[in-house]
């Protein structure tokens, strides 16, 4: 574990709820991490808050985080206020074992909400490394406005022939003409024989991760090809194999 002192470069809003925070260590030297990992923020009251890293490790000028400000959840507000007002603050990391494996299988990413954050880091790192494996992103949201950074992701699709993007809306919106339901339903809309030849990375709430995990197991996808920090924690606790 490495502890380091950071300061804020910029705080901006990506939509009505999600704030993008860009940080830099005081010594200007970014620590080593892998796309998909997270850091822990030290709050003034002693809380330790895990936050996914949204920038790729190849980005050397700043560290990016995404924080969702939700009414009734004061911790997020306290974090954003800290980033806006504190001269410096402490972080530690990097943590997490959910990062890209060495495989040529198609990479399927299923994410919801700010679960997109670590997957953004992973995808941009794959692009920076010139990875030629196919990458499929299925991003779920309840309403269209929750698809933050939609334009950025569409630009990835334009610039990278091996990348495809499917946004999926679960709420009722007559103006939406794309995929509906839950993102894993779109990701699994192919033959079972195709599914078992892919690697799956899942990022979102625990309930979402477990629902996708179980759905993939029912299709005989090997456990070794299903990845999530939540799954890793449950495996360490002996709650799943």
N, C-alpha and C positions, 0 to 999 in steps of 0.2 A: 504494500500500500504506500502511496505517495501523497503527502499533504502539500498544498501550495496555496499561496495568497493570490487572489485575482481582483481585478477591477472591471467595471462595466464600460464597454465601448458604446453600446447602443441598446435601447429598448424600443421596440416598435410593435404595432398590432398587425397580425396577419388576417384576422377577422374580428368579429364582435367580442370573442372570448379569448382567443389564443394570442399570447404575446411571444415575440421572438426576442431573446436576449443574446447578445454577443459579448463575450468576455475575453480578457487576455490576462495571463499571469503577469505579476508585477515585474518579473525578470525577463518578460517577453518570450520566454522559451516554453512552447507547448509540450506537454508530456506525451508519451507514447500511448496510443490506444488503438483499438480495432473498431471498424464500423459496426454498430450494433451494441456497443458497450455503454455504460452509464457512470456518472460520478455521484458523490454524496456531498450535499451542501450542508455546512455547519450554520445553523441559525443562532442568533444571539441568545435565545432562551435555552439552548442546549439540544434542540431537536436536530436529528440527522435525517435529511430528506434526499432520497434517491431521485435523480433526474437523468433521463436519457440524453445522450449527446446526439444532436441533429446534424452537425457538420462532419464531413469526412476527415479522417486522419491526415489525408494529403493536403487539407486546407491548413496552412501554417500561420495565418495572420490572426485568427480568432477561433474561439470555441463557441458553438451555437447551441442554445437550449430553447425548448418550446414549453411554455407554461399556460395551462388553461385556467382562466379566472372564472370561477363558478360561484354564483350567489349561495351563501350558506356554508362556504368552505373557506374560512379565514386564512388558512395556511397559505393558499396560493396568493392571496392579497398581500400577506406579510412578505412572501418571497419577492414579489414584484416591487414592493416598496423598498425592500433591502437593496435590490439591484439598482433601483433608481436613486437612492439617497446615500448609501454607504460608500465611504472612501475605498474600502476593500473588504473582502470576506474570505473565508476559508473553504476550500474544496478538498476532497480526497478521491482517489481512484487511480486507474479506472477499474471497474468491476464488470462482471457478466461474462458468461460463456456462449452467448448466442451471437456468434459472428460467422462470416462465410467460411464454409468448409472447402476443402480442396476437391472439387468435383466438377465433372463436365455435364452433370445432369441439369435439366431445365430448373431454374430457381423460381419458385412460386412464393410470392410474398402476400400474405393476407393480413390486413391491418384495419383498425378502426380508431377514429378520433386522433388523439395525440400519440397513439401507438404508431402513427406514421413517422414520428420523430427519429427513433433509432433505425428504422428501415430506410429513411432518407440518407442517413449516414452510410449505411451499408451499400445502397444502390450507387451513390455518388463515388464511393470508394471503388466499387467494381468498375465503374466507368473510367476512373482515373488510372486504374491498373490495366486497362485495355482488355478486360475479361470478355471473351467471345461467347460464353454460354448464354442461352436465352434466359431472359428475365421477364416474369409476368407479375405485375402489381395489381391486386384487387383491393381497392380502398373503399371501406364502408362508411356511410354517414346517414343520419336520419333525414336531414334536409340538405338542399344544394349548398347553402351558405356554409355548412360545416366542412365542405371539401376545400379546406384551406390549402394554398399553394397549388391549386388545380392547374394554373397556367404554367407554373414551373414544370410540373410533371408532364404536361402535354408537350413542352419543349424537349424534354428528354426523349419522348417518343418520336419526335421529328428528327432529332439528331442522332439517334441510335437505332439501327435496324434490328438489333437483337432485343429490344425492349418494347413491351406492350403494356397498356394501361387500361384498366376497366374500373371506372367509378361505379359504385352501387348504392342506390338510395333505398332506405327501408321505410321512410314515411310517405304519406300521401302528398303528391305534388303533381298536379295535372300538366305543369310545364315541363316536367322531366320526361325525356324520351329514351333514356338509356336503361341500363340494367337495374332491376329492382329486387328487393329482398335482402339477403345477407351476403357479404362478399364471398364466403366460402362456397355458397351455392353456385355462384358463377365460376369460381375457380375449379369446381369439381364437375362442371358440365362437359365431361368428356368420358371416353371409355375407361373402365377400371384399369385396363392394361396400360393406358397412358399414365394414369395417376401414380402407379407403383414405380414408374421410371423417373419421378420428379422429386426434388427436395422442397420441403415446405417450411417457411419461416412465418410464425404467427406473432402478432403484437397487438395488444389491446387489453381489455379487462380480463380478470381471471375467468369469469363466466364464459366470455367469448372464446378464450384460448381453449378451455376444456371442451366446449361444444365442437370446435373445429377439430381438435385432437381426436375426440371420440368418433366423429364422422369419418375422418381419414382412416382410423383403425378399422372401421366397419367395411371400408373399401380395400382392406388388406395392404395399405401403405405401411412399410416397415417403420417401427418406432425410431430407428436410427436416422430416418429421413424426415423427421418432424422435430422442429426446433423452436424453442421459446425459453426465455429466462424463467417464466412461471413454471414451465414443465421441468426445468433443471432444478428449481427449488423444491418442487414436489417429489422429484426423484431422490434428491438428497435426504428428504424427510421420510422416505419410504412410503409415500402416499400413492405413488404410481411406480410402475417398473421402468 
